[in-house]
C-alpha cells in the first residue's frame, strides 16, 4: 500500500484522472484505508467546486471558513507523516 507521502505525490493526478490504472487503484485503495487522506481529498474537492463557482460569478465572495479548513487539513496531513 502507498504511504501518505507517496499518495500525496500522486494526489493531483489522481484527482484529475491522469494516472495509469494501477496507480489509480493504489491511490483509491489508500483513500479507502486512510481517513486523513480521505478527509483531505474531500476538502480539496470542495475548494475546486467553490473555485469554479467563484469563477462563474466573480462578484460573489468565497466563504472565509473554507480556505482555513483546507489549511488545517493540510497541516494535519503533513503532521501525520
Ligand atoms: Zn494517507
PDB file of the backbone (N, CA, C, O) and the ligand in Angstrom, with CONECT records:
HET     ZN  A 101       1
ATOM      1  N   UNK A   1       0.840  -1.206   0.000  1.00  0.00           N
ATOM      2  CA  UNK A   1       0.000   0.000   0.000  1.00  0.00           C
ATOM      3  C   UNK A   1       0.872   1.252   0.000  1.00  0.00           C
ATOM      4  O   UNK A   1       1.977   1.261   0.542  1.00  0.00           O
ATOM      5  N   UNK A   2       0.352   2.299  -0.616  1.00  0.00           N
ATOM      6  CA  UNK A   2       1.061   3.570  -0.646  1.00  0.00           C
ATOM      7  C   UNK A   2       1.149   4.170   0.755  1.00  0.00           C
ATOM      8  O   UNK A   2       0.247   3.984   1.572  1.00  0.00           O
ATOM      9  N   UNK A   3       2.234   4.886   1.030  1.00  0.00           N
ATOM     10  CA  UNK A   3       2.280   5.698   2.241  1.00  0.00           C
ATOM     11  C   UNK A   3       1.571   7.016   1.935  1.00  0.00           C
ATOM     12  O   UNK A   3       1.285   7.324   0.778  1.00  0.00           O
ATOM     13  N   UNK A   4       1.292   7.790   2.987  1.00  0.00           N
ATOM     14  CA  UNK A   4       0.633   9.081   2.780  1.00  0.00           C
ATOM     15  C   UNK A   4       1.505   9.983   1.908  1.00  0.00           C
ATOM     16  O   UNK A   4       0.993  10.735   1.079  1.00  0.00           O
ATOM     17  N   UNK A   5       2.796   9.907   2.092  1.00  0.00           N
ATOM     18  CA  UNK A   5       3.706  10.732   1.304  1.00  0.00           C
ATOM     19  C   UNK A   5       3.647  10.366  -0.176  1.00  0.00           C
ATOM     20  O   UNK A   5       3.608  11.238  -1.043  1.00  0.00           O
ATOM     21  N   UNK A   6       3.642   9.071  -0.447  1.00  0.00           N
ATOM     22  CA  UNK A   6       3.550   8.618  -1.841  1.00  0.00           C
ATOM     23  C   UNK A   6       2.214   9.037  -2.445  1.00  0.00           C
ATOM     24  O   UNK A   6       2.141   9.496  -3.585  1.00  0.00           O
ATOM     25  N   UNK A   7       1.162   8.866  -1.650  1.00  0.00           N
ATOM     26  CA  UNK A   7      -0.155   9.258  -2.129  1.00  0.00           C
ATOM     27  C   UNK A   7      -0.182  10.750  -2.441  1.00  0.00           C
ATOM     28  O   UNK A   7      -0.738  11.182  -3.451  1.00  0.00           O
ATOM     29  N   UNK A   8       0.427  11.520  -1.556  1.00  0.00           N
ATOM     30  CA  UNK A   8       0.486  12.970  -1.721  1.00  0.00           C
ATOM     31  C   UNK A   8       1.090  13.336  -3.083  1.00  0.00           C
ATOM     32  O   UNK A   8       0.621  14.257  -3.753  1.00  0.00           O
ATOM     33  N   UNK A   9       2.117  12.616  -3.474  1.00  0.00           N
ATOM     34  CA  UNK A   9       2.791  12.900  -4.749  1.00  0.00           C
ATOM     35  C   UNK A   9       1.871  12.618  -5.942  1.00  0.00           C
ATOM     36  O   UNK A   9       1.974  13.269  -6.981  1.00  0.00           O
ATOM     37  N   UNK A  10       0.975  11.643  -5.781  1.00  0.00           N
ATOM     38  CA  UNK A  10       0.074  11.260  -6.877  1.00  0.00           C
ATOM     39  C   UNK A  10      -1.249  12.008  -6.841  1.00  0.00           C
ATOM     40  O   UNK A  10      -2.021  11.960  -7.799  1.00  0.00           O
ATOM     41  N   UNK A  11      -1.513  12.703  -5.731  1.00  0.00           N
ATOM     42  CA  UNK A  11      -2.874  13.158  -5.464  1.00  0.00           C
ATOM     43  C   UNK A  11      -3.485  14.032  -6.563  1.00  0.00           C
ATOM     44  O   UNK A  11      -4.624  13.811  -6.977  1.00  0.00           O
ATOM     45  N   UNK A  12      -2.726  15.020  -7.032  1.00  0.00           N
ATOM     46  CA  UNK A  12      -3.296  15.926  -8.033  1.00  0.00           C
ATOM     47  C   UNK A  12      -3.644  15.153  -9.305  1.00  0.00           C
ATOM     48  O   UNK A  12      -4.719  15.339  -9.876  1.00  0.00           O
ATOM     49  N   UNK A  13      -2.733  14.286  -9.746  1.00  0.00           N
ATOM     50  CA  UNK A  13      -3.005  13.480 -10.940  1.00  0.00           C
ATOM     51  C   UNK A  13      -4.193  12.551 -10.705  1.00  0.00           C
ATOM     52  O   UNK A  13      -5.004  12.310 -11.600  1.00  0.00           O
ATOM     53  N   UNK A  14      -4.275  12.034  -9.470  1.00  0.00           N
ATOM     54  CA  UNK A  14      -5.380  11.148  -9.131  1.00  0.00           C
ATOM     55  C   UNK A  14      -6.717  11.889  -9.240  1.00  0.00           C
ATOM     56  O   UNK A  14      -7.682  11.377  -9.806  1.00  0.00           O
ATOM     57  N   UNK A  15      -6.750  13.092  -8.692  1.00  0.00           N
ATOM     58  CA  UNK A  15      -7.996  13.872  -8.700  1.00  0.00           C
ATOM     59  C   UNK A  15      -8.359  14.327 -10.103  1.00  0.00           C
ATOM     60  O   UNK A  15      -9.533  14.496 -10.432  1.00  0.00           O
ATOM     61  N   UNK A  16      -7.331  14.525 -10.928  1.00  0.00           N
ATOM     62  CA  UNK A  16      -7.607  14.977 -12.291  1.00  0.00           C
ATOM     63  C   UNK A  16      -7.764  13.800 -13.259  1.00  0.00           C
ATOM     64  O   UNK A  16      -7.987  13.991 -14.454  1.00  0.00           O
ATOM     65  N   UNK A  17      -7.645  12.585 -12.722  1.00  0.00           N
ATOM     66  CA  UNK A  17      -7.856  11.393 -13.536  1.00  0.00           C
ATOM     67  C   UNK A  17      -6.716  11.099 -14.506  1.00  0.00           C
ATOM     68  O   UNK A  17      -6.920  10.431 -15.520  1.00  0.00           O
ATOM     69  N   UNK A  18      -5.518  11.595 -14.201  1.00  0.00           N
ATOM     70  CA  UNK A  18      -4.404  11.435 -15.128  1.00  0.00           C
ATOM     71  C   UNK A  18      -3.464  10.279 -14.834  1.00  0.00           C
ATOM     72  O   UNK A  18      -2.369  10.212 -15.392  1.00  0.00           O
ATOM     73  N   UNK A  19      -3.884   9.359 -13.955  1.00  0.00           N
ATOM     74  CA  UNK A  19      -2.972   8.266 -13.586  1.00  0.00           C
ATOM     75  C   UNK A  19      -3.250   6.988 -14.374  1.00  0.00           C
ATOM     76  O   UNK A  19      -4.381   6.727 -14.785  1.00  0.00           O
ATOM     77  N   UNK A  20      -2.184   6.191 -14.576  1.00  0.00           N
ATOM     78  CA  UNK A  20      -2.401   4.848 -15.131  1.00  0.00           C
ATOM     79  C   UNK A  20      -3.257   4.023 -14.169  1.00  0.00           C
ATOM     80  O   UNK A  20      -3.305   4.296 -12.970  1.00  0.00           O
ATOM     81  N   UNK A  21      -3.927   3.016 -14.715  1.00  0.00           N
ATOM     82  CA  UNK A  21      -4.906   2.246 -13.938  1.00  0.00           C
ATOM     83  C   UNK A  21      -4.341   1.716 -12.623  1.00  0.00           C
ATOM     84  O   UNK A  21      -5.006   1.790 -11.590  1.00  0.00           O
ATOM     85  N   UNK A  22      -3.112   1.180 -12.653  1.00  0.00           N
ATOM     86  CA  UNK A  22      -2.550   0.574 -11.450  1.00  0.00           C
ATOM     87  C   UNK A  22      -2.332   1.615 -10.349  1.00  0.00           C
ATOM     88  O   UNK A  22      -2.666   1.375  -9.189  1.00  0.00           O
ATOM     89  N   UNK A  23      -1.773   2.764 -10.715  1.00  0.00           N
ATOM     90  CA  UNK A  23      -1.534   3.815  -9.718  1.00  0.00           C
ATOM     91  C   UNK A  23      -2.853   4.388  -9.207  1.00  0.00           C
ATOM     92  O   UNK A  23      -2.994   4.730  -8.033  1.00  0.00           O
ATOM     93  N   UNK A  24      -3.809   4.480 -10.121  1.00  0.00           N
ATOM     94  CA  UNK A  24      -5.138   4.947  -9.744  1.00  0.00           C
ATOM     95  C   UNK A  24      -5.744   4.023  -8.693  1.00  0.00           C
ATOM     96  O   UNK A  24      -6.335   4.472  -7.711  1.00  0.00           O
ATOM     97  N   UNK A  25      -5.584   2.736  -8.920  1.00  0.00           N
ATOM     98  CA  UNK A  25      -6.101   1.743  -7.978  1.00  0.00           C
ATOM     99  C   UNK A  25      -5.399   1.859  -6.624  1.00  0.00           C
ATOM    100  O   UNK A  25      -6.044   1.796  -5.577  1.00  0.00           O
ATOM    101  N   UNK A  26      -4.073   2.028  -6.651  1.00  0.00           N
ATOM    102  CA  UNK A  26      -3.313   2.154  -5.412  1.00  0.00           C
ATOM    103  C   UNK A  26      -3.752   3.393  -4.622  1.00  0.00           C
ATOM    104  O   UNK A  26      -3.842   3.361  -3.395  1.00  0.00           O
ATOM    105  N   UNK A  27      -4.021   4.480  -5.345  1.00  0.00           N
ATOM    106  CA  UNK A  27      -4.489   5.711  -4.693  1.00  0.00           C
ATOM    107  C   UNK A  27      -5.881   5.512  -4.113  1.00  0.00           C
ATOM    108  O   UNK A  27      -6.167   5.908  -2.983  1.00  0.00           O
ATOM    109  N   UNK A  28      -6.728   4.895  -4.905  1.00  0.00           N
ATOM    110  CA  UNK A  28      -8.101   4.635  -4.467  1.00  0.00           C
ATOM    111  C   UNK A  28      -8.078   3.806  -3.179  1.00  0.00           C
ATOM    112  O   UNK A  28      -8.816   4.079  -2.232  1.00  0.00           O
ATOM    113  N   UNK A  29      -7.216   2.793  -3.170  1.00  0.00           N
ATOM    114  CA  UNK A  29      -7.082   1.919  -2.013  1.00  0.00           C
ATOM    115  C   UNK A  29      -6.595   2.703  -0.793  1.00  0.00           C
ATOM    116  O   UNK A  29      -7.085   2.514   0.320  1.00  0.00           O
ATOM    117  N   UNK A  30      -5.625   3.580  -1.024  1.00  0.00           N
ATOM    118  CA  UNK A  30      -5.103   4.379   0.086  1.00  0.00           C
ATOM    119  C   UNK A  30      -6.202   5.253   0.682  1.00  0.00           C
ATOM    120  O   UNK A  30      -6.319   5.365   1.902  1.00  0.00           O
ATOM    121  N   UNK A  31      -7.008   5.871  -0.182  1.00  0.00           N
ATOM    122  CA  UNK A  31      -8.082   6.741   0.300  1.00  0.00           C
ATOM    123  C   UNK A  31      -9.104   5.930   1.104  1.00  0.00           C
ATOM    124  O   UNK A  31      -9.667   6.421   2.083  1.00  0.00           O
ATOM    125  N   UNK A  32      -9.335   4.680   0.679  1.00  0.00           N
ATOM    126  CA  UNK A  32     -10.280   3.816   1.403  1.00  0.00           C
ATOM    127  C   UNK A  32      -9.743   3.457   2.787  1.00  0.00           C
ATOM    128  O   UNK A  32     -10.514   3.291   3.732  1.00  0.00           O
ATOM    129  N   UNK A  33      -8.414   3.337   2.905  1.00  0.00           N
ATOM    130  CA  UNK A  33      -7.796   2.883   4.148  1.00  0.00           C
ATOM    131  C   UNK A  33      -7.397   4.024   5.081  1.00  0.00           C
ATOM    132  O   UNK A  33      -7.253   3.821   6.287  1.00  0.00           O
ATOM    133  N   UNK A  34      -7.218   5.218   4.528  1.00  0.00           N
ATOM    134  CA  UNK A  34      -6.614   6.303   5.296  1.00  0.00           C
ATOM    135  C   UNK A  34      -7.606   7.440   5.491  1.00  0.00           C
ATOM    136  O   UNK A  34      -7.968   8.128   4.537  1.00  0.00           O
ATOM    137  N   UNK A  35      -8.038   7.632   6.712  1.00  0.00           N
ATOM    138  CA  UNK A  35      -9.045   8.662   6.995  1.00  0.00           C
ATOM    139  C   UNK A  35      -8.537  10.060   6.718  1.00  0.00           C
ATOM    140  O   UNK A  35      -9.269  10.903   6.199  1.00  0.00           O
ATOM    141  N   UNK A  36      -7.275  10.308   7.066  1.00  0.00           N
ATOM    142  CA  UNK A  36      -6.727  11.661   6.878  1.00  0.00           C
ATOM    143  C   UNK A  36      -6.712  12.047   5.406  1.00  0.00           C
ATOM    144  O   UNK A  36      -7.106  13.155   5.044  1.00  0.00           O
ATOM    145  N   UNK A  37      -6.257  11.132   4.564  1.00  0.00           N
ATOM    146  CA  UNK A  37      -6.183  11.442   3.132  1.00  0.00           C
ATOM    147  C   UNK A  37      -7.585  11.545   2.527  1.00  0.00           C
ATOM    148  O   UNK A  37      -7.822  12.362   1.638  1.00  0.00           O
ATOM    149  N   UNK A  38      -8.510  10.712   3.011  1.00  0.00           N
ATOM    150  CA  UNK A  38      -9.884  10.797   2.519  1.00  0.00           C
ATOM    151  C   UNK A  38     -10.476  12.159   2.861  1.00  0.00           C
ATOM    152  O   UNK A  38     -11.158  12.775   2.043  1.00  0.00           O
ATOM    153  N   UNK A  39     -10.206  12.621   4.085  1.00  0.00           N
ATOM    154  CA  UNK A  39     -10.693  13.926   4.515  1.00  0.00           C
ATOM    155  C   UNK A  39     -10.053  15.023   3.675  1.00  0.00           C
ATOM    156  O   UNK A  39     -10.721  15.957   3.232  1.00  0.00           O
ATOM    157  N   UNK A  40      -8.760  14.894   3.466  1.00  0.00           N
ATOM    158  CA  UNK A  40      -8.027  15.897   2.693  1.00  0.00           C
ATOM    159  C   UNK A  40      -8.601  16.010   1.282  1.00  0.00           C
ATOM    160  O   UNK A  40      -8.774  17.113   0.763  1.00  0.00           O
ATOM    161  N   UNK A  41      -8.891  14.880   0.674  1.00  0.00           N
ATOM    162  CA  UNK A  41      -9.449  14.872  -0.678  1.00  0.00           C
ATOM    163  C   UNK A  41     -10.829  15.522  -0.721  1.00  0.00           C
ATOM    164  O   UNK A  41     -11.157  16.258  -1.652  1.00  0.00           O
ATOM    165  N   UNK A  42     -11.633  15.232   0.310  1.00  0.00           N
ATOM    166  CA  UNK A  42     -12.958  15.866   0.358  1.00  0.00           C
ATOM    167  C   UNK A  42     -12.826  17.386   0.402  1.00  0.00           C
ATOM    168  O   UNK A  42     -13.542  18.096  -0.304  1.00  0.00           O
ATOM    169  N   UNK A  43     -11.916  17.880   1.227  1.00  0.00           N
ATOM    170  CA  UNK A  43     -11.706  19.331   1.333  1.00  0.00           C
ATOM    171  C   UNK A  43     -11.197  19.894   0.010  1.00  0.00           C
ATOM    172  O   UNK A  43     -11.634  20.952  -0.443  1.00  0.00           O
ATOM    173  N   UNK A  44     -10.276  19.172  -0.589  1.00  0.00           N
ATOM    174  CA  UNK A  44      -9.671  19.610  -1.841  1.00  0.00           C
ATOM    175  C   UNK A  44     -10.738  19.742  -2.934  1.00  0.00           C
ATOM    176  O   UNK A  44     -10.756  20.706  -3.700  1.00  0.00           O
ATOM    177  N   UNK A  45     -11.628  18.738  -2.980  1.00  0.00           N
ATOM    178  CA  UNK A  45     -12.701  18.779  -3.992  1.00  0.00           C
ATOM    179  C   UNK A  45     -13.646  19.942  -3.749  1.00  0.00           C
ATOM    180  O   UNK A  45     -14.115  20.576  -4.694  1.00  0.00           O
ATOM    181  N   UNK A  46     -13.932  20.227  -2.466  1.00  0.00           N
ATOM    182  CA  UNK A  46     -14.805  21.353  -2.127  1.00  0.00           C
ATOM    183  C   UNK A  46     -14.202  22.659  -2.623  1.00  0.00           C
ATOM    184  O   UNK A  46     -14.903  23.517  -3.159  1.00  0.00           O
ATOM    185  N   UNK A  47     -12.911  22.795  -2.439  1.00  0.00           N
ATOM    186  CA  UNK A  47     -12.225  24.014  -2.877  1.00  0.00           C
ATOM    187  C   UNK A  47     -12.338  24.161  -4.390  1.00  0.00           C
ATOM    188  O   UNK A  47     -12.579  25.257  -4.897  1.00  0.00           O
ATOM    189  N   UNK A  48     -12.163  23.059  -5.103  1.00  0.00           N
ATOM    190  CA  UNK A  48     -12.252  23.121  -6.564  1.00  0.00           C
ATOM    191  C   UNK A  48     -13.650  23.573  -6.982  1.00  0.00           C
ATOM    192  O   UNK A  48     -13.793  24.428  -7.856  1.00  0.00           O
ATOM    193  N   UNK A  49     -14.687  22.997  -6.352  1.00  0.00           N
ATOM    194  CA  UNK A  49     -16.061  23.377  -6.681  1.00  0.00           C
ATOM    195  C   UNK A  49     -16.292  24.853  -6.363  1.00  0.00           C
ATOM    196  O   UNK A  49     -16.868  25.588  -7.165  1.00  0.00           O
ATOM    197  N   UNK A  50     -15.836  25.276  -5.182  1.00  0.00           N
ATOM    198  CA  UNK A  50     -16.005  26.681  -4.799  1.00  0.00           C
ATOM    199  C   UNK A  50     -15.248  27.604  -5.744  1.00  0.00           C
ATOM    200  O   UNK A  50     -15.721  28.689  -6.081  1.00  0.00           O
ATOM    201  N   UNK A  51     -14.083  27.167  -6.161  1.00  0.00           N
ATOM    202  CA  UNK A  51     -13.295  27.953  -7.098  1.00  0.00           C
ATOM    203  C   UNK A  51     -14.032  28.131  -8.415  1.00  0.00           C
ATOM    204  O   UNK A  51     -14.017  29.210  -9.007  1.00  0.00           O
ATOM    205  N   UNK A  52     -14.682  27.053  -8.870  1.00  0.00           N
ATOM    206  CA  UNK A  52     -15.445  27.127 -10.115  1.00  0.00           C
ATOM    207  C   UNK A  52     -16.650  28.044  -9.949  1.00  0.00           C
ATOM    208  O   UNK A  52     -16.988  28.810 -10.851  1.00  0.00           O
ATOM    209  N   UNK A  53     -17.296  27.958  -8.782  1.00  0.00           N
ATOM    210  CA  UNK A  53     -18.459  28.829  -8.525  1.00  0.00           C
ATOM    211  C   UNK A  53     -18.028  30.292  -8.513  1.00  0.00           C
ATOM    212  O   UNK A  53     -18.720  31.161  -9.044  1.00  0.00           O
ATOM    213  N   UNK A  54     -16.877  30.548  -7.900  1.00  0.00           N
ATOM    214  CA  UNK A  54     -16.368  31.924  -7.844  1.00  0.00           C
ATOM    215  C   UNK A  54     -16.071  32.424  -9.251  1.00  0.00           C
ATOM    216  O   UNK A  54     -16.256  33.599  -9.570  1.00  0.00           O
ATOM    217  N   UNK A  55     -15.604  31.495 -10.082  1.00  0.00           N
ATOM    218  CA  UNK A  55     -15.281  31.859 -11.458  1.00  0.00           C
ATOM    219  C   UNK A  55     -16.557  32.161 -12.244  1.00  0.00           C
ATOM    220  O   UNK A  55     -16.590  33.061 -13.084  1.00  0.00           O
ATOM    221  N   UNK A  56     -17.623  31.372 -11.947  1.00  0.00           N
ATOM    222  CA  UNK A  56     -18.910  31.587 -12.621  1.00  0.00           C
ATOM    223  C   UNK A  56     -19.510  32.944 -12.275  1.00  0.00           C
ATOM    224  O   UNK A  56     -20.067  33.629 -13.133  1.00  0.00           O
ATOM    225  N   UNK A  57     -19.387  33.324 -10.998  1.00  0.00           N
ATOM    226  CA  UNK A  57     -19.925  34.625 -10.586  1.00  0.00           C
ATOM    227  C   UNK A  57     -18.850  35.363  -9.783  1.00  0.00           C
ATOM    228  O   UNK A  57     -18.808  35.261  -8.557  1.00  0.00           O
ATOM    229  N   UNK A  58     -17.989  36.099 -10.472  1.00  0.00           N
ATOM    230  CA  UNK A  58     -16.823  36.731  -9.831  1.00  0.00           C
ATOM    231  C   UNK A  58     -17.186  37.697  -8.712  1.00  0.00           C
ATOM    232  O   UNK A  58     -16.335  38.031  -7.887  1.00  0.00           O
ATOM    233  N   UNK A  59     -18.442  38.151  -8.670  1.00  0.00           N
ATOM    234  CA  UNK A  59     -18.827  39.126  -7.652  1.00  0.00           C
ATOM    235  C   UNK A  59     -19.120  38.480  -6.296  1.00  0.00           C
ATOM    236  O   UNK A  59     -19.049  39.143  -5.262  1.00  0.00           O
ATOM    237  N   UNK A  60     -19.454  37.171  -6.304  1.00  0.00           N
ATOM    238  CA  UNK A  60     -19.792  36.519  -5.044  1.00  0.00           C
ATOM    239  C   UNK A  60     -18.527  36.110  -4.302  1.00  0.00           C
ATOM    240  O   UNK A  60     -17.566  35.622  -4.898  1.00  0.00           O
ATOM    241  N   UNK A  61     -18.547  36.317  -2.999  1.00  0.00           N
ATOM    242  CA  UNK A  61     -17.372  36.029  -2.182  1.00  0.00           C
ATOM    243  C   UNK A  61     -17.281  34.532  -1.870  1.00  0.00           C
ATOM    244  O   UNK A  61     -18.296  33.868  -1.660  1.00  0.00           O
ATOM    245  N   UNK A  62     -16.067  34.021  -1.846  1.00  0.00           N
ATOM    246  CA  UNK A  62     -15.840  32.656  -1.383  1.00  0.00           C
ATOM    247  C   UNK A  62     -15.870  32.696   0.141  1.00  0.00           C
ATOM    248  O   UNK A  62     -15.215  33.543   0.749  1.00  0.00           O
ATOM    249  N   UNK A  63     -16.629  31.781   0.774  1.00  0.00           N
ATOM    250  CA  UNK A  63     -16.718  31.800   2.242  1.00  0.00           C
ATOM    251  C   UNK A  63     -15.342  31.712   2.904  1.00  0.00           C
ATOM    252  O   UNK A  63     -14.499  30.906   2.509  1.00  0.00           O
ATOM    253  N   UNK A  64     -15.132  32.553   3.915  1.00  0.00           N
ATOM    254  CA  UNK A  64     -13.825  32.610   4.583  1.00  0.00           C
ATOM    255  C   UNK A  64     -13.470  31.302   5.272  1.00  0.00           C
ATOM    256  O   UNK A  64     -12.296  30.946   5.373  1.00  0.00           O
ATOM    257  N   UNK A  65     -14.487  30.583   5.748  1.00  0.00           N
ATOM    258  CA  UNK A  65     -14.205  29.402   6.567  1.00  0.00           C
ATOM    259  C   UNK A  65     -13.556  28.284   5.772  1.00  0.00           C
ATOM    260  O   UNK A  65     -12.834  27.464   6.338  1.00  0.00           O
ATOM    261  N   UNK A  66     -13.798  28.237   4.481  1.00  0.00           N
ATOM    262  CA  UNK A  66     -13.336  27.079   3.717  1.00  0.00           C
ATOM    263  C   UNK A  66     -11.816  27.028   3.510  1.00  0.00           C
ATOM    264  O   UNK A  66     -11.204  25.994   3.776  1.00  0.00           O
ATOM    265  N   UNK A  67     -11.198  28.110   3.046  1.00  0.00           N
ATOM    266  CA  UNK A  67      -9.746  28.039   2.896  1.00  0.00           C
ATOM    267  C   UNK A  67      -9.046  27.714   4.209  1.00  0.00           C
ATOM    268  O   UNK A  67      -8.043  27.001   4.217  1.00  0.00           O
ATOM    269  N   UNK A  68      -9.569  28.236   5.327  1.00  0.00           N
ATOM    270  CA  UNK A  68      -8.950  27.953   6.614  1.00  0.00           C
ATOM    271  C   UNK A  68      -9.032  26.459   6.937  1.00  0.00           C
ATOM    272  O   UNK A  68      -8.083  25.870   7.455  1.00  0.00           O
ATOM    273  N   UNK A  69     -10.178  25.861   6.623  1.00  0.00           N
ATOM    274  CA  UNK A  69     -10.325  24.419   6.833  1.00  0.00           C
ATOM    275  C   UNK A  69      -9.309  23.641   6.015  1.00  0.00           C
ATOM    276  O   UNK A  69      -8.729  22.661   6.482  1.00  0.00           O
ATOM    277  N   UNK A  70      -9.109  24.090   4.800  1.00  0.00           N
ATOM    278  CA  UNK A  70      -8.159  23.395   3.940  1.00  0.00           C
ATOM    279  C   UNK A  70      -6.755  23.515   4.503  1.00  0.00           C
ATOM    280  O   UNK A  70      -5.987  22.553   4.499  1.00  0.00           O
ATOM    281  N   UNK A  71      -6.430  24.689   4.981  1.00  0.00           N
ATOM    282  CA  UNK A  71      -5.110  24.890   5.591  1.00  0.00           C
ATOM    283  C   UNK A  71      -4.938  23.951   6.778  1.00  0.00           C
ATOM    284  O   UNK A  71      -3.904  23.301   6.926  1.00  0.00           O
ATOM    285  N   UNK A  72      -5.973  23.889   7.627  1.00  0.00           N
ATOM    286  CA  UNK A  72      -5.909  22.997   8.797  1.00  0.00           C
ATOM    287  C   UNK A  72      -5.741  21.550   8.370  1.00  0.00           C
ATOM    288  O   UNK A  72      -4.927  20.815   8.929  1.00  0.00           O
ATOM    289  N   UNK A  73      -6.526  21.145   7.366  1.00  0.00           N
ATOM    290  CA  UNK A  73      -6.445  19.768   6.877  1.00  0.00           C
ATOM    291  C   UNK A  73      -5.064  19.481   6.317  1.00  0.00           C
ATOM    292  O   UNK A  73      -4.500  18.407   6.529  1.00  0.00           O
ATOM    293  N   UNK A  74      -4.528  20.462   5.597  1.00  0.00           N
ATOM    294  CA  UNK A  74      -3.208  20.284   5.002  1.00  0.00           C
ATOM    295  C   UNK A  74      -2.155  20.157   6.093  1.00  0.00           C
ATOM    296  O   UNK A  74      -1.255  19.323   6.004  1.00  0.00           O
ATOM    297  N   UNK A  75      -2.273  20.992   7.128  1.00  0.00           N
ATOM    298  CA  UNK A  75      -1.306  20.952   8.222  1.00  0.00           C
ATOM    299  C   UNK A  75      -1.395  19.632   8.981  1.00  0.00           C
ATOM    300  O   UNK A  75      -0.377  19.022   9.306  1.00  0.00           O
ATOM    301  N   UNK A  76      -2.628  19.196   9.261  1.00  0.00           N
ATOM    302  CA  UNK A  76      -2.825  17.928   9.966  1.00  0.00           C
ATOM    303  C   UNK A  76      -2.254  16.783   9.134  1.00  0.00           C
ATOM    304  O   UNK A  76      -1.653  15.851   9.669  1.00  0.00           O
ATOM    305  N   UNK A  77      -2.445  16.865   7.843  1.00  0.00           N
ATOM    306  CA  UNK A  77      -1.952  15.840   6.927  1.00  0.00           C
ATOM    307  C   UNK A  77      -0.433  15.780   6.968  1.00  0.00           C
ATOM    308  O   UNK A  77       0.146  14.697   7.053  1.00  0.00           O
ATOM    309  N   UNK A  78       0.212  16.934   6.909  1.00  0.00           N
ATOM    310  CA  UNK A  78       1.679  16.984   6.933  1.00  0.00           C
ATOM    311  C   UNK A  78       2.209  16.439   8.253  1.00  0.00           C
ATOM    312  O   UNK A  78       3.195  15.702   8.284  1.00  0.00           O
ATOM    313  N   UNK A  79       1.539  16.813   9.347  1.00  0.00           N
ATOM    314  CA  UNK A  79       2.000  16.399  10.674  1.00  0.00           C
ATOM    315  C   UNK A  79       1.973  14.891  10.838  1.00  0.00           C
ATOM    316  O   UNK A  79       2.849  14.312  11.481  1.00  0.00           O
ATOM    317  N   UNK A  80       0.966  14.258  10.254  1.00  0.00           N
ATOM    318  CA  UNK A  80       0.811  12.820  10.446  1.00  0.00           C
ATOM    319  C   UNK A  80       1.807  12.012   9.633  1.00  0.00           C
ATOM    320  O   UNK A  80       1.832  10.785   9.730  1.00  0.00           O
ATOM    321  N   UNK A  81       2.621  12.674   8.841  1.00  0.00           N
ATOM    322  CA  UNK A  81       3.613  11.929   8.056  1.00  0.00           C
ATOM    323  C   UNK A  81       4.997  12.016   8.652  1.00  0.00           C
ATOM    324  O   UNK A  81       5.940  11.443   8.108  1.00  0.00           O
TER     325      UNK A  81
HETATM  326 ZN    ZN A 101      -2.932   8.768   3.881  1.00  0.00          ZN
END
